[in-house]
Amino acid sequence: MSMLRSHTCGELRLNDKGKNVHLSGWVQKVRDKGKLIWIDLRDRYGITQLIFEEDNTSKNVFKKAKECGREFVVSVKGKVLERLSKNDVIDTGEIEVAVEDIEILNESEVPPFTIEDNTDGGDDLRMKYRYLDIRRSPVKNKLFLRHKLLKTTRDFFNDAGFIEVETPVLIKSTPEGARDFIVPSRMNKGEFYALPQSPQTFKQLLMVSGLDKYYQLVKCFRDEDLRSDRQPEFTQIDCEMSFVDKSDIISTFGLFVKHLFNKILNIDIGEIPIMKYDDAINFYGSDKPDLRFDMKFSDISDIMKGKGFNVFDDAESVLAICAPGCSNYSRKDIDLLTDFVRKPQIGSKGLVYVKLNEDGSIKSSVDKFYKIDDLKKLSSRCKAKKGDLILILASEKNQNLKAMSELRLLMGKKLELINNNIFKPVWITDFPLFMWDNESKRYHSVHHPFTAPVIDELKTLINEPENVKANAYDLVINGVEIGGGSIRIHDRNLQEEIFKILGFSDKEAKNQFGFLLDAFRYGTPPHGGIAFGFDRICSLFAGEESIKDFIAFPKNTSGRDVMIDSPSKISKDQLDELGINISD
């Protein structure tokens, strides 16, 4: 231990009674009762109560104790005593230290908010004084969890024979994906670096180099709109392997995820199931299904169409979900659900319900259009029982799937079926390779342009690219994508063909990715990999939605660091040196 402390503030126990100790830390709280003063001393390990008694403490020490305020940095020497009034809330609650000497190492102004678990500081204020916020246990403990996950990740990959390689941060800008952050070059005026959205091409080049098992805990950057699970700079667990196929990747990184849960949370998540993309969409309306509860979609178009109810007859898609035990929903309850699906971001025109009452009767909002046999067929299709409520939406197929997905999640929350202590992972496979964009009138990669197609579908690549499946996979846990990857293209001719389908001219492909195509001339092994969103894993393991508090110094929703006031303007001299003119 250092010369300024023999123990930490979270270390001492009753079996240390009688020891002379030296502690240092921050003053959490002062309770001055006149002739008796207690000070709670805090460091990152915990809190120890200090006691000063006018009759037993030297006058100078007692006087200094009275001068202490919140967040003063102090160093004390004293003897460990058994506390008369125990505190079972803290680990050191059976002891206190009778102080014999105290040194005020640094004074503190009154903090802008209380440094306690339940603080009076709002989000903006705490972000401005983030270094104070980190002193609070809820934030500090999240950073500890992040550290444990980092260490456990490195331990797994090191033991599995992977090599950690750092890839460049100043790279070439590419047109695919989200917007790049751009960095001007002083030595090459008029030219720019980009900050990497991922090390994708570099890890493929490492496979060409013969480093067959690579990983990296890497900073990535995307200039995109922010939300709770996004930051402009974030951390990926980036991995790549050679001489593997999809099953090898799923097996290896499934073991990695199981390892994290076992080591960090002491949970066995069992075997991770595999679900095809089409099934995820058709049954859950999302390629990130939350499997903590069932409530699968039932396609009931064949039962409900052609019976004179125009809303269904004119719809491309009619879908239903069964809400268990909800037949007692009132008209008001149904109206609230209807209002929800009619929100502009949901986009449904209305909601139809069918109640399976406990007495065996069936009540529907469209009774006049359907016979009891039709409603019984519907109930059977949805596997509904007495006491259940069937909710039905109808519209264009893609819109209806999206709307029903939102309604399903809402009902999961209402019925308290979503438990943050339960983890349901699933691999999603067989994504489309391309997506047609009506605005730009061209195909875009669903993952990225280096993703290999499924081998069996190579023959349809030229004539029917929209029908080609990708040799790709995402790992989804509780409705959150925590990782995604693919088997990569390793053949130069195939890669050039993919670029053509994506609308790249030969010149554009050479300009953007010529270095990769050149590398493919020199013996490229089959390879594939995956990248996990490390910040998302942290928030998942803590049972929280936001990733912000798992990052030491995050940005706000405007992409600003309000603590250091960044981004900021730079001087004209700096701009001139870079050859940059800023127009008004």
N, C-alpha and C positions, 0 to 999 in steps of 0.2 A: 504493500500500500504506500502511497505517496507521503511526503513529509507533512502534508496538510490534512491527512486523515488516516486513521488506523482501520476504520470500518466505514461502510456506507450507511445511509440513513434507512435502509430497508433490511439491514443484516442482523441487528442485535436481537437476542431472545432472552428468555428468563434464565437459561443456563449460563448467560454471560454476566449474571448478577455479581457485583463486586469488582468487575474489571474497570481499569482506568482506560478511557477511550478518547479518541480525537476524531471529531466529525466536522465536516464542512458542507455547506449547502445554502439554500435560499430560505428566507423566513416566509413560511406559508401563512401563519396567523400568530398574533400576539394576544394573550389574555392576561391583562394586568389587573390583579385584585388588590392592589395597594402593597401589602407586605409579601404578596406571593405573585410570581409571574410565571406563566407557562408560554413557551414558544414552540410551535410546530416547525421543525427543520426538515426541508425537503431536498432531495436530489432525485436523479432519474430512477433510483432503486426503491424509493419509498419515503416514509415520514417517520421521524423519531421525535417524541416529546421531550423538551428540555424543561427543567424546573430550576427556578431561582427563588430562594427564601431569604428574606431580609435578615433574619436572625442567624442564618448559617452560610450565607454567601458574602464575600468581601464587598465592601461599599463600592469600590470601583467597578467590579463586575456587575453588581446589581444596577448601578447607574447606567452602564452601557446597555444592559438588557432593556431598560426603560427607553433608551434612544432608538431601539430597533423598530423598523417599520416593515410592512409587507414588501417582499422581494429584495430586502437587504441581503447581501452575500456575507455570511459570517463563518468563522471557524471557532469551535469550542473544544475545551478539554474538560473532562469530568468523570464521574463514577456512575456505573450502571446500578439502578435501584429497581426493586419491584414496585410497580404501580399499585396504589391503594384502590384506585378505580380503574378497572381493566376496560380496554376498548377492543372488542372483537372484530371491528371493521377493518383495522389495519394489522399487518403481520407483526409489528413491533408493539402491539397494544398491551402487552403484559409488563413492559418495562418503561422507564424514563431515565434520563441522564441528569444527575445533579451537577450543574455547571460550576467549575472552579475557575475557569479562565475563558474569556471571550475576546475575539478580535473581529472588528467590523472590517471586512476586506473591501467592500464597496457598498455605497448607499444606493438607494433606488428612489426615483420619483414614484408617486402613486400611479400604479398601472392603469391604463385606460379601461380595463375590465378585470374582473376577479379571476385569479389563476386557480380555478377550482373546477371540478367535474361539471357542475351545473353553473356555468358562467352567465353573467349578464351581458356579455358582448355579442353583438350581432355578427352575421357572416362577414360583411364588408369590413367591419372594425377589426375582427380577428385576422382577416387576410392582410390588412395593413400592418399589423403587428404580429406577423406569423411566428417570429422567434419567441414571442411570449405565449402564443397559442400552443406551441409545441411543448411547453412546460406542463400543460394540462394532461392528466393521465389518459383521457380518451384519445387524444391525438397521438401522444407519445406511444401508447400501446399499439396503435395501428402501424406506426413506423417500426416497432419491434416485430410485429407480425410480418411485415414486408421483409425485414432482415432475415427472419427464420425461413421464409419461403425462398429467398435468394440463396441462402446457404444450402438448403435442402435440394434445390434445383441443381446447383453446381455439384453437390455430392453425387447425385444420381448420374449425371452425364459424365463426370470424371470417372466414376466407377464403371460405367458402361463403355469406356474406351473412346469417348468423344474428345475432340480437341477444341479448346476455346480460341477463336481467332477474331481479332478486331478488324473490322472493315472500315473504309474511309467514310468520313462525315461530309466532306466537300466533294460532291459528285456532279454528274451531268443531269440536267433537267430532261424529263421525258413527258410526253403528252398524255400518257395513260394514268388512270387513277385520280386521286384528289389533287388539289392544287399544291404545287411545290412552294416551299419557302426559298427565296432567291438570295444569293450572296454575291455582291459585285466583286470583281477581281481588280485590284489596284495595278498589278503588273501587266494585266492584259485588258486594257481599257475597252469598255463596250462588251465585255464577255462576263459571264456569270456562272457561278457554281449553284447547285441546288443542295439543300439538306435532304438526306435520304428519307423517303417514306417507308422504305424497308431495304435491307441489304440483298434483295432478291438476286440480281445478276451477279453480284460478287460471290454469294454462296454457291451459285452454279459454277462459277469460274474456279472456286476452290475444289469442286468435284472434278473438274477437268484437270486440276493440279494434282490429283491423287490423294487429297486429304478426305478420305471416304466417310468420316463421321465428324461433322462440325456442329458446334453450337456457339451461341453468343447471347449475353444479356445486353441488348443494344438499345440505344436511344433512337427513336424514329420521330419524324416531324411531318405533320399534315396541316395545311392551311385550309381548314374547313370549319363550318359552323359547329359550335360546341354544345354539348348537353351533359347529363350527369355521368355518362360513361365515356366521355371523350375529353382529351386535352390536346392542345397543339403540339406538345412534345410528350411522348409516352415511351414506355419500355416494352420491348418484345423479348420473349424467349425464342430465339431464331435458330432453326435446326435444319440440317440437310444430311442425307445419306446416299451413298452410291451402291449400285448392284442390289436394288430393292424393288419390290412392287408395292401396290397399295396395301396388301395384307400385312407386309412387314412393317410399314409405317404405322398402321392402326394398332398392331400388336405392341411395337416398341413404345409408342407414346401413350397408349392406353396404360401400359405398365408405369410410365412416368406419372401420369395423373393419379393412378391408384396409390403410388408411392407418396405423393404429396398429401393426399387425404389421410393415409395411414400415419405418417410421421407428424403432421401438424395437428390434425383433428382427431386422431385415433379412430378413424372410421374406415370400414371396409365397404367400398362402393360396389363390390362384386364385378361380374363381367359387364362390359359396356355393350349394349345392343347396337345394331346397325340398322338404319332406316333409310330407304331410298328417298331422294328429294321429292319425287312425285307423290309418294305416300304422305310425307310430311305436309305438303301443300294441301292435298285432298282431304286429309283427316284433321289437320290443325290450322290450315290456312297460313302457315308460316314455315320457313326453313330453319326456324329456331324454336321448335315446339317446347313448351313447358310440360314435362311429363310427370310432375308431382301430383297431378290429378288427371282423370280420364276425360270424359266429356268430348269424345270424338264426334266429328261431323258425320251426319248421315245425308247422302244425296237422295232426296225424295222426289225428284222431278217426275219420275215415271208414275208415282202415286198421285201427285197433286196437280199435274198439268192435264189440260183437256177436259176440265170439269166446269168450265164457265167462269172461273174466277180469273179475271184478266191479269191481275198482278202476277199470278203464277204462270198463266198461259203465255204471257208475253216475255217472260224472263228466260234468260239463257241458263240460269242456275237457280235451283231451289234447295236450300240446305237447312238442316235442323240439328239442334243439340238438345240433350235431355238434362234438365237441372233436377237432381234428385231431391225429393222431399219438399218441393216448392209449389205444390198444387194449391196451397193455402194463400198464395200471393193475391193481394187485393188489387182492385182496379187501379188504385194509386201506384202500387208497386209496378204493375205492368206499364203504366204511363211513364214512369221514370225510366224504365228500360227502353221504351219507345223513344223518348227524348234523347237518350244516350245514342242510339243507333242513327238518329237523324242529325246528329252533329255534323257540320261540314267535313271534318277530318275523318268521319266514319262513312257518311255518304249514303246510308240506306233511306228509302222513302217511308218505311214503316216496319212494323213487327207483327207477326201473327203468332198466337199462342194456342196450345191445346193442353187442357188440364185433365189429368187422370185422377179423379177424386177418390178419396178413401172408400166411399160407398160403392165403387165400381162404375159410376157414371162418368161420361166423358163430355167435357164442355170446351167449346172452341169459339174463337172470335170469327170464324168463317163457317159456322154450322150450316147456314142455308145453302152452301155450295157443295157440301160433302156428306155422304151417307155415313152411318156409323161404321160400316165395314171398311170404308176408306180410312177413317180415323184409327180403327183397330190395326189395319195394315201399317199405318204410319207408326203407331205405338210399338208394334213388333219390330219394325225396321230400326227404330231408335232404342230398342231394348228397354223401354220405359215400363215402370211398375206403378201400382196404385200409390198415389201421393206425389207423383212426379209431375213436372211441368216441361212441356216441349216448346221450344222457341224456334221460330222459323223466319228466315230472311230470303229474299228473292231479288235478283238483279243480274247484271252482266257478270260473267263467271269470276274474273279476277277481282273485281270490286267486291263481289259477294263473299269470296273467300277471306279477303282482308277484313271486311266488316264482321263476319262471324268469328274470326280470330279474336278481335277486340271484345266482342260480346262474351265469348268463352272465358277470356281472362278476367273480365269484370265479374262474371258469375263465380269464377274460382275464388276471387277475393271476397265477394259477398258471402259465400258459403264457408269461408275460412278453410279452404282446401289447400291453400298455398302456405307451406311451412318452411321457413328459412333454415330449419335444422335438418331438413331432408334434402338429399342431393340425388338428382336423377339425370345422369349423363346419357348422351346418345350420339353416335356417329351418324352424320348425314352424308350420303354418298350419291353419285350419279346425277350431279347437277347438269343443267344445260351448259355447253361449252361457250355459246354465244347468246347475246341478247340483242334484238333489233331495236334501234332507237329511231323513232319516227321523226324526231326533230332534226337530227343530223343525217338521216337517211343512210345509216350504215350500221354494221354489226359492232358490238362492243364485247370484250371478254367479261364473262361473269366473275372470274377470279382475276387472272392477268394473262397477257398474251403468251406466256411461257408454259402454260398448262397443257399437258398432253391430252388428246382425245382418247376415249376408250378404243382400244385396238380394233374391236369388232366393227366399229362404225366408221373406220377410215374411208371406206368406199363411198359413204354418203357425204363426205366432207365438202366436196366441190359443189355438188348439185343441191344438197339439202343441209346446209350448215346449221340451220335452226333446229334440226332434229338430232344433232350430234351431242352425245353425252361427254362430260369432262371426266377425266380420271382424277377426280378431286374429292376432298373430304373435309368436313367441318366437325369440330367437337363442340357440342352444345350441352350446357348444364343449366337446368332450371330456367330455360328460355333465353339464356345468354350465350352467344357464341364466344367461347374463350380461346379457340384456336382454329386455324384453317390452313390447308395446304393442298398439294397435288403432286402427282408424278409429273416430272417436267419433260418437255421435248428435248431430246438429245441429238436429233438428226437435223442437220442444216437445211436440207430440202424441205422437210416438213415445217420447220420453223418459218422459212421463207413463204411457204404456202399459207400459213396462219396469218402472217403479216398482210398478205394480199387480201385475204378474206376480211380482215379488219380495216381495209382501205388504205394501207400504207403503199406508196409507190416504192419501187426498188431504191430510188435515191433517198427517200425518207427513212426506209428501213436501215439502209447502210449508215445514214447520218446518225440515227438514234441508237442503233444496236449493232453496228458493224463490228465492234470489238467482240461481241458474243458470237456472232456468226463466224468470225475469223477463228475464234477458239474452237468452234465445232469442227474445224478442218483437221484437228490434231488429236483425234481419238477421245471422244467424250463418252464416258460410261453412262448407262441408264442410272437415273437418280431421281430423288424426290425428297420432299421435306414438309415442314410445317412451321408456323409461327403462332405462338400463344400471346395473347394480350396479358402481360404480367400484372398490370394495374387492375384489370378486371378480375384476375384470379384472386388478388388481395381482397378486393371488395366482396367477392363471392364467399371467400372463406370467413369473412367477418359478418356475413349476413346483411350487407348494406348495398344500396344501389349506386351511390356516388363513389367515384374513384378518387375524388379530390383529396380527402384526408389521408390517403395512403401515399401521397406525394408530398415531400417535405416542403416544397415551395411551388404550389400550383398556380395556374392562371385562373382568372374569373371567366364568366360566360362571354365576355367581350374579348377574350384572349389577352388580357392585361395582367401584369404582375403589379398590383397596387402598392406593394411594399417598396419596390425599387423604382416604381413609375416607368415600367417598360411595356410596350415599345415607346421610344422617345425620338424626337428629332435630333439630327446631328448637325454639326456646324457647316457653314458654307465652305470652309477650307477643306474639311473632310470630303464633302461632295465634289469639290473641284479636283481633288486628288484622285477620286474615283472616276472622274469624267462624267458625272451625273448632274443633269439639270432637272429641277423639280418645277413643274408648271403649276400655276394657281388654279 
